[in-house]
Amino acid sequence: MTMSCVACLVVVVVLSGEILDVSQAVTCNPLALSPCASAMTSSSPPSAICCSKLKEQRPCLCQYLKNPNLQKLVNSPNAKKVATTCGSPFPNC
């Protein structure tokens, strides 16, 4: 198993354990960001699905940053690069 596959699996496992609901308009589910896992853990460009999910979950990013299990991934330089590439920069938390 390659290192990127292992990293993706770790991301999915971590994300699957955390589900938050901050509003009725958006259901915060970090697992929804799993299409972004390869782009966030490598230099791969984000897919259209990744960008769509990232925009959908944008209102939840501040909550994810407060979670120690998600903070390192969501606050990584690659994650910020993906967000910028998708046209959905991180909110000021």
N, CA, C and O atoms as a MOPAC input file, in Angstrom:
PM7 MOZYME 1SCF
protein

 N      0.85300 1    -1.16700 1     0.00000 1
 C      0.00000 1     0.00000 1     0.00000 1
 C      0.90100 1     1.23200 1     0.00000 1
 O      1.81800 1     1.33200 1     0.81500 1
 N      0.64200 1     2.16900 1    -0.90900 1
 C      1.47800 1     3.35200 1    -0.99700 1
 C      1.18000 1     4.30600 1     0.14100 1
 O      0.14700 1     4.21500 1     0.80400 1
 N      2.10700 1     5.22000 1     0.35000 1
 C      1.95600 1     6.18900 1     1.43700 1
 C      0.73200 1     7.07100 1     1.22300 1
 O      0.04400 1     7.41600 1     2.18300 1
 N      0.45100 1     7.44200 1    -0.03500 1
 C     -0.71700 1     8.28900 1    -0.27800 1
 C     -2.01700 1     7.54600 1     0.01500 1
 O     -2.98200 1     8.14900 1     0.48400 1
 N     -2.04900 1     6.23500 1    -0.26000 1
 C     -3.24200 1     5.44000 1     0.06800 1
 C     -3.44300 1     5.37200 1     1.57500 1
 O     -4.56600 1     5.47600 1     2.06800 1
 N     -2.35500 1     5.19900 1     2.29100 1
 C     -2.43500 1     5.15600 1     3.74600 1
 C     -2.92700 1     6.49600 1     4.27700 1
 O     -3.77600 1     6.54400 1     5.16800 1
 N     -2.39000 1     7.58600 1     3.72600 1
 C     -2.80800 1     8.91900 1     4.17000 1
 C     -4.29700 1     9.13400 1     3.90100 1
 O     -5.00500 1     9.68900 1     4.74100 1
 N     -4.76900 1     8.70300 1     2.74700 1
 C     -6.19300 1     8.84400 1     2.42400 1
 C     -7.05600 1     8.04300 1     3.38500 1
 O     -8.09900 1     8.51900 1     3.83300 1
 N     -6.62900 1     6.84000 1     3.70000 1
 C     -7.39200 1     6.01900 1     4.63200 1
 C     -7.45100 1     6.66300 1     6.00900 1
 O     -8.49400 1     6.65300 1     6.66200 1
 N     -6.32900 1     7.22300 1     6.44900 1
 C     -6.29100 1     7.89800 1     7.75000 1
 C     -7.25600 1     9.07600 1     7.73800 1
 O     -7.99800 1     9.28300 1     8.69800 1
 N     -7.24700 1     9.84100 1     6.66400 1
 C     -8.14100 1    10.99200 1     6.56300 1
 C     -9.59900 1    10.54200 1     6.64200 1
 O    -10.39100 1    11.13100 1     7.37800 1
 N     -9.95000 1     9.51900 1     5.90100 1
 C    -11.33200 1     9.03300 1     5.89700 1
 C    -11.73900 1     8.52700 1     7.27600 1
 O    -12.85300 1     8.79100 1     7.72900 1
 N    -10.84900 1     7.80600 1     7.94400 1
 C    -11.16300 1     7.28500 1     9.27900 1
 C    -11.34900 1     8.43500 1    10.26600 1
 O    -12.29400 1     8.43100 1    11.05500 1
 N    -10.45900 1     9.40600 1    10.22300 1
 C    -10.56800 1    10.54300 1    11.14200 1
 C    -11.83900 1    11.32200 1    10.85700 1
 O    -12.57200 1    11.68400 1    11.77700 1
 N    -12.10000 1    11.57900 1     9.58300 1
 C    -13.26800 1    12.36500 1     9.22800 1
 C    -14.56500 1    11.63300 1     9.54200 1
 O    -15.55600 1    12.27200 1     9.89700 1
 N    -14.58500 1    10.32100 1     9.42000 1
 C    -15.82100 1     9.58200 1     9.64500 1
 C    -16.25200 1     9.59200 1    11.10900 1
 O    -17.42200 1     9.35300 1    11.40800 1
 N    -15.34000 1     9.86100 1    12.00800 1
 C    -15.67600 1     9.86700 1    13.42200 1
 C    -16.23400 1    11.17700 1    13.92500 1
 O    -16.64600 1    11.27100 1    15.08100 1
 N    -16.25700 1    12.20400 1    13.06800 1
 C    -16.66900 1    13.52800 1    13.51100 1
 C    -17.80500 1    14.05100 1    12.65300 1
 O    -17.61700 1    14.32700 1    11.46800 1
 N    -18.98300 1    14.18900 1    13.24500 1
 C    -20.12100 1    14.76800 1    12.54500 1
 C    -20.74900 1    15.82100 1    13.43800 1
 O    -21.14900 1    15.53600 1    14.56600 1
 N    -20.83100 1    17.04300 1    12.92200 1
 C    -21.38500 1    18.15200 1    13.67500 1
 C    -22.50500 1    18.79200 1    12.87100 1
 O    -22.48000 1    18.76200 1    11.64100 1
 N    -23.48300 1    19.36700 1    13.54800 1
 C    -24.56000 1    20.07400 1    12.87300 1
 C    -24.60700 1    21.48900 1    13.43100 1
 O    -25.03700 1    21.69000 1    14.56600 1
 N    -24.16400 1    22.48900 1    12.63600 1
 C    -24.14000 1    23.86400 1    13.13300 1
 C    -25.31600 1    24.68300 1    12.64800 1
 O    -25.60100 1    25.73100 1    13.22700 1
 N    -26.00300 1    24.25500 1    11.62300 1
 C    -27.17400 1    24.99000 1    11.15600 1
 C    -28.07400 1    24.06700 1    10.36600 1
 O    -27.68000 1    22.96500 1     9.98500 1
 N    -29.28900 1    24.53100 1    10.12600 1
 C    -30.20600 1    23.71500 1     9.35000 1
 C    -29.86900 1    23.76700 1     7.86900 1
 O    -30.17900 1    22.82600 1     7.13800 1
 N    -29.23700 1    24.85200 1     7.40500 1
 C    -28.92600 1    24.99600 1     5.99200 1
 C    -27.78400 1    24.06600 1     5.57600 1
 O    -27.76800 1    23.57300 1     4.44800 1
 N    -26.84800 1    23.83000 1     6.46000 1
 C    -25.68900 1    23.00100 1     6.15000 1
 C    -25.53900 1    21.93800 1     7.22300 1
 O    -25.53300 1    22.24800 1     8.41400 1
 N    -25.42000 1    20.71000 1     6.81300 1
 C    -25.09100 1    19.64100 1     7.75300 1
 C    -23.58800 1    19.45100 1     7.70100 1
 O    -23.03500 1    19.03400 1     6.68300 1
 N    -22.93500 1    19.76100 1     8.81000 1
 C    -21.48400 1    19.63900 1     8.86200 1
 C    -21.10600 1    18.17000 1     8.97900 1
 O    -21.46800 1    17.48800 1     9.93700 1
 N    -20.38600 1    17.71500 1     8.00000 1
 C    -19.94600 1    16.33000 1     7.94600 1
 C    -18.56800 1    16.30400 1     7.32200 1
 O    -18.45000 1    16.35900 1     6.09800 1
 N    -17.52000 1    16.22100 1     8.12700 1
 C    -16.17200 1    16.23600 1     7.56600 1
 C    -15.92100 1    15.10800 1     6.57100 1
 O    -15.04100 1    15.22000 1     5.71700 1
 N    -16.68300 1    14.02900 1     6.67300 1
 C    -16.53000 1    12.93700 1     5.71700 1
 C    -16.89100 1    13.39200 1     4.29900 1
 O    -16.42900 1    12.81000 1     3.31800 1
 N    -17.71200 1    14.42800 1     4.20100 1
 C    -18.06700 1    14.97000 1     2.89100 1
 C    -16.84500 1    15.51100 1     2.16000 1
 O    -16.86300 1    15.64900 1     0.93700 1
 N    -15.78100 1    15.81900 1     2.90600 1
 C    -14.55700 1    16.32800 1     2.29400 1
 C    -13.63000 1    15.20700 1     1.80600 1
 O    -12.53500 1    15.48900 1     1.31900 1
 N    -14.04500 1    13.96000 1     1.92700 1
 C    -13.18200 1    12.85100 1     1.50600 1
 C    -12.77300 1    12.92400 1     0.03600 1
 O    -11.68900 1    12.44400 1    -0.29300 1
 N    -13.58900 1    13.50400 1    -0.88600 1
 C    -13.09900 1    13.64900 1    -2.25900 1
 C    -11.88100 1    14.57700 1    -2.35800 1
 O    -11.20000 1    14.59800 1    -3.38300 1
 N    -11.61000 1    15.33300 1    -1.31000 1
 C    -10.46900 1    16.25500 1    -1.29500 1
 C     -9.22400 1    15.63700 1    -0.65800 1
 O     -8.16800 1    16.26900 1    -0.64100 1
 N     -9.32800 1    14.43900 1    -0.14600 1
 C     -8.23000 1    13.83700 1     0.61400 1
 C     -6.93300 1    13.79200 1    -0.18000 1
 O     -5.88500 1    14.16600 1     0.34600 1
 N     -6.97400 1    13.35000 1    -1.41900 1
 C     -5.72500 1    13.24500 1    -2.18200 1
 C     -5.14800 1    14.62200 1    -2.47500 1
 O     -3.92800 1    14.78600 1    -2.45600 1
 N     -5.97900 1    15.60400 1    -2.74400 1
 C     -5.48700 1    16.95600 1    -3.00200 1
 C     -4.92700 1    17.59900 1    -1.73300 1
 O     -3.97500 1    18.37600 1    -1.80000 1
 N     -5.51500 1    17.27800 1    -0.57800 1
 C     -5.05200 1    17.85400 1     0.68300 1
 C     -3.78600 1    17.19300 1     1.21000 1
 O     -3.05100 1    17.79200 1     1.99600 1
 N     -3.53200 1    15.97500 1     0.78500 1
 C     -2.35900 1    15.25800 1     1.30100 1
 C     -1.23400 1    15.14600 1     0.28400 1
 O     -0.19300 1    14.55900 1     0.57700 1
 N     -1.42800 1    15.69700 1    -0.90100 1
 C     -0.38100 1    15.66200 1    -1.92500 1
 C     -0.49400 1    16.92000 1    -2.77300 1
 O     -1.19600 1    17.86400 1    -2.41200 1
 N      0.18800 1    16.92200 1    -3.87800 1
 C      0.12700 1    18.08700 1    -4.75800 1
 C     -0.86900 1    17.88500 1    -5.90100 1
 O     -0.83100 1    18.61200 1    -6.89400 1
 N     -1.74900 1    16.90900 1    -5.76400 1
 C     -2.76500 1    16.66600 1    -6.78700 1
 C     -3.73900 1    17.83600 1    -6.84300 1
 O     -4.08000 1    18.40300 1    -5.80500 1
 N     -4.18700 1    18.20100 1    -8.02500 1
 C     -5.19000 1    19.26500 1    -8.10500 1
 C     -6.54200 1    18.75000 1    -7.60500 1
 O     -6.84700 1    17.56700 1    -7.74800 1
 N     -7.34100 1    19.62800 1    -7.02700 1
 C     -8.65400 1    19.19900 1    -6.54300 1
 C     -9.59800 1    18.90600 1    -7.71000 1
 O     -9.54500 1    19.56000 1    -8.75100 1
 N    -10.45000 1    17.92200 1    -7.51200 1
 C    -11.45000 1    17.58400 1    -8.52200 1
 C    -12.63800 1    18.53300 1    -8.40000 1
 O    -12.75900 1    19.27200 1    -7.42300 1
 N    -13.50500 1    18.50300 1    -9.39400 1
 C    -14.72000 1    19.31700 1    -9.35200 1
 C    -15.59800 1    18.90800 1    -8.17000 1
 O    -16.22100 1    19.75700 1    -7.53300 1
 N    -15.64600 1    17.60400 1    -7.88000 1
 C    -16.43500 1    17.12300 1    -6.73700 1
 C    -15.84400 1    17.64700 1    -5.43500 1
 O    -16.57500 1    18.06300 1    -4.53600 1
 N    -14.52100 1    17.62300 1    -5.34000 1
 C    -13.84600 1    18.15400 1    -4.14800 1
 C    -14.23300 1    19.62000 1    -3.94600 1
 O    -14.61700 1    20.01700 1    -2.84600 1
 N    -14.13100 1    20.41700 1    -5.00200 1
 C    -14.44900 1    21.84400 1    -4.88400 1
 C    -15.90500 1    22.06000 1    -4.48400 1
 O    -16.20800 1    22.93600 1    -3.67400 1
 N    -16.78800 1    21.27300 1    -5.04400 1
 C    -18.20400 1    21.38000 1    -4.71100 1
 C    -18.43800 1    21.07400 1    -3.23500 1
 O    -19.15400 1    21.80300 1    -2.54900 1
 N    -17.83600 1    20.00100 1    -2.75600 1
 C    -18.00200 1    19.61200 1    -1.34500 1
 C    -17.35100 1    20.62400 1    -0.41700 1
 O    -17.88400 1    20.92100 1     0.65200 1
 N    -16.19900 1    21.15600 1    -0.82100 1
 C    -15.51800 1    22.14600 1     0.00600 1
 C    -16.37200 1    23.40400 1     0.14700 1
 O    -16.48300 1    23.96100 1     1.23900 1
 N    -16.97000 1    23.84800 1    -0.94400 1
 C    -17.85200 1    25.02100 1    -0.88600 1
 C    -19.07700 1    24.73900 1    -0.01400 1
 O    -19.53500 1    25.60200 1     0.73500 1
 N    -19.59300 1    23.52800 1    -0.12500 1
 C    -20.74900 1    23.12600 1     0.68600 1
 C    -20.40400 1    23.12500 1     2.17400 1
 O    -21.21700 1    23.53600 1     3.00100 1
 N    -19.21100 1    22.66900 1     2.51300 1
 C    -18.79400 1    22.54000 1     3.91200 1
 C    -18.09700 1    23.79400 1     4.44900 1
 O    -17.70800 1    23.81100 1     5.61700 1
 N    -17.92800 1    24.83300 1     3.64500 1
 C    -17.21400 1    26.04200 1     4.06300 1
 C    -17.74600 1    26.62100 1     5.37500 1
 O    -16.94300 1    27.02100 1     6.21800 1
 N    -19.06800 1    26.68300 1     5.58800 1
 C    -19.55900 1    27.21600 1     6.86500 1
 C    -19.11600 1    26.39600 1     8.07900 1
 O    -19.19800 1    26.87200 1     9.21100 1
 N    -18.65800 1    25.19400 1     7.85300 1
 C    -18.27300 1    24.28900 1     8.93700 1
 C    -16.77500 1    24.31600 1     9.24300 1
 O    -16.34200 1    23.74500 1    10.24400 1
 N    -15.98600 1    24.96500 1     8.40300 1
 C    -14.53500 1    24.89900 1     8.54100 1
 C    -14.03800 1    25.40100 1     9.88500 1
 O    -13.09800 1    24.83400 1    10.44200 1
 N    -14.64400 1    26.44400 1    10.41500 1
 C    -14.20400 1    26.94000 1    11.72700 1
 C    -14.43500 1    25.88900 1    12.81100 1
 O    -13.61600 1    25.74500 1    13.71900 1
 N    -15.54800 1    25.15300 1    12.72000 1
 C    -15.80500 1    24.06600 1    13.67300 1
 C    -14.74600 1    22.97300 1    13.52400 1
 O    -14.25600 1    22.43200 1    14.51500 1
 N    -14.40200 1    22.65700 1    12.28800 1
 C    -13.40100 1    21.61800 1    12.05400 1
 C    -12.04100 1    22.04000 1    12.59700 1
 O    -11.28700 1    21.20600 1    13.09900 1
 N    -11.72300 1    23.34000 1    12.49900 1
 C    -10.44500 1    23.83200 1    13.00600 1
 C    -10.35400 1    23.72900 1    14.52500 1
 O     -9.25400 1    23.65800 1    15.07200 1
 N    -11.48600 1    23.71900 1    15.20800 1
 C    -11.51100 1    23.59800 1    16.66800 1
 C    -11.35800 1    22.15000 1    17.12500 1
 O    -11.11000 1    21.88800 1    18.30200 1
 N    -11.50600 1    21.22000 1    16.20000 1
 C    -11.41800 1    19.80000 1    16.52800 1
 C     -9.97600 1    19.32600 1    16.39100 1
 O     -9.42000 1    19.39000 1    15.29400 1
 N     -9.35400 1    18.85300 1    17.46400 1
 C     -7.95400 1    18.42300 1    17.39900 1
 C     -7.70700 1    17.30000 1    16.38100 1
 O     -6.61000 1    17.19300 1    15.83500 1
 N     -8.71000 1    16.47400 1    16.12900 1
 C     -8.53800 1    15.38700 1    15.16000 1
 C     -8.53600 1    15.87800 1    13.71700 1
 O     -7.98700 1    15.21800 1    12.83400 1
 N     -9.14000 1    17.01500 1    13.47900 1
 C     -9.25700 1    17.54000 1    12.11800 1
 C     -8.35400 1    18.73600 1    11.85500 1
 O     -8.05800 1    19.05100 1    10.70200 1
 N     -7.92200 1    19.39200 1    12.89800 1
 C     -7.20600 1    20.65500 1    12.78300 1
 C     -5.96300 1    20.56600 1    11.88700 1
 O     -5.75800 1    21.42600 1    11.03100 1
 N     -5.15000 1    19.55100 1    12.07400 1
 C     -3.91200 1    19.45300 1    11.29100 1
 C     -4.19500 1    19.30400 1     9.80400 1
 O     -3.48200 1    19.87000 1     8.97500 1
 N     -5.21800 1    18.55600 1     9.46600 1
 C     -5.56100 1    18.35800 1     8.06700 1
 C     -6.18400 1    19.62300 1     7.47200 1
 O     -5.76700 1    20.08600 1     6.41100 1
 N     -7.16900 1    20.16800 1     8.15400 1
 C     -7.90400 1    21.31300 1     7.62600 1
 C     -7.03800 1    22.56800 1     7.59600 1
 O     -7.23000 1    23.42800 1     6.73600 1
 N     -6.10600 1    22.68100 1     8.50500 1
 C     -5.26000 1    23.86800 1     8.60500 1
 C     -3.93100 1    23.70400 1     7.86100 1
 O     -3.05900 1    24.56600 1     7.97500 1
 N     -3.76400 1    22.63800 1     7.11800 1
 C     -2.50700 1    22.39600 1     6.41200 1
 C     -2.35800 1    23.33000 1     5.21700 1
 O     -3.35400 1    23.80400 1     4.67000 1
 N     -1.11800 1    23.59500 1     4.81000 1
 C     -0.91000 1    24.44000 1     3.61500 1
 C     -1.60500 1    23.87000 1     2.37400 1
 O     -2.14700 1    24.62800 1     1.56900 1
 N     -1.59300 1    22.55100 1     2.21400 1
 C     -2.26000 1    21.95200 1     1.05300 1
 C     -3.76000 1    22.17500 1     1.09900 1
 O     -4.37300 1    22.43800 1     0.06400 1
 N     -4.36300 1    22.07400 1     2.27400 1
 C     -5.80700 1    22.29400 1     2.39600 1
 C     -6.15700 1    23.72800 1     2.03100 1
 O     -7.15400 1    23.97800 1     1.35400 1
 N     -5.34600 1    24.65800 1     2.47700 1
 C     -5.59400 1    26.06700 1     2.14000 1
 C     -5.40100 1    26.30800 1     0.64500 1
 O     -6.13100 1    27.08900 1     0.03400 1
 N     -4.41900 1    25.63500 1     0.06900 1
 C     -4.18400 1    25.74900 1    -1.37600 1
 C     -5.37500 1    25.19100 1    -2.15300 1
 O     -5.80700 1    25.77800 1    -3.14500 1
 N     -5.89700 1    24.06700 1    -1.70100 1
 C     -7.07200 1    23.46500 1    -2.34300 1
 C     -8.25000 1    24.42900 1    -2.25400 1
 O     -8.94900 1    24.64700 1    -3.24300 1
 N     -8.47000 1    24.99900 1    -1.09000 1
 C     -9.58200 1    25.93600 1    -0.91000 1
 C     -9.44600 1    27.13600 1    -1.84600 1
 O    -10.42400 1    27.55400 1    -2.46700 1
 N     -8.25200 1    27.68300 1    -1.94800 1
 C     -8.01900 1    28.81600 1    -2.83400 1
 C     -8.22200 1    28.41800 1    -4.28800 1
 O     -8.84500 1    29.15300 1    -5.05400 1
 N     -7.69800 1    27.25500 1    -4.67200 1
 C     -7.85600 1    26.76000 1    -6.04200 1
 C     -9.33500 1    26.57500 1    -6.38000 1
 O     -9.75800 1    26.81900 1    -7.51000 1
 N    -10.10400 1    26.14700 1    -5.40300 1
 C    -11.54500 1    25.92800 1    -5.61800 1
 C    -12.35500 1    27.22000 1    -5.56600 1
 O    -13.56000 1    27.20700 1    -5.81500 1
 N    -11.70100 1    28.33200 1    -5.24600 1
 C    -12.41700 1    29.59300 1    -5.16100 1
 C    -13.24600 1    29.72400 1    -3.89600 1
 O    -14.23900 1    30.45000 1    -3.86800 1
 N    -12.84000 1    29.02800 1    -2.86200 1
 C    -13.54700 1    29.05900 1    -1.59200 1
 C    -12.54100 1    29.22100 1    -0.44600 1
 O    -12.34400 1    28.29400 1     0.34000 1
 N    -11.90700 1    30.39400 1    -0.34900 1
 C    -10.87700 1    30.57300 1     0.68900 1
 C    -11.44200 1    30.37600 1     2.09800 1
 O    -12.64100 1    30.52300 1     2.33400 1
 N    -10.55900 1    30.04400 1     3.00500 1
 C    -10.96200 1    29.78800 1     4.37800 1
 C    -11.56800 1    31.04500 1     4.99400 1
 O    -11.10400 1    32.15800 1     4.74800 1
 N    -12.61100 1    30.85000 1     5.79600 1
 C    -13.18900 1    31.99500 1     6.50700 1
 C    -12.25700 1    32.43900 1     7.63800 1
 O    -11.39900 1    31.67700 1     8.08400 1
 N    -12.43500 1    33.66600 1     8.08700 1
 C    -11.69700 1    34.12900 1     9.26200 1
 C    -12.43000 1    33.62500 1    10.48900 1
 O    -13.57600 1    33.99600 1    10.74200 1
 N    -11.76300 1    32.78700 1    11.23700 1
 C    -12.40300 1    32.16600 1    12.40000 1
 C    -12.04900 1    32.89500 1    13.67400 1
 O    -12.50000 1    32.50900 1    14.75200 1

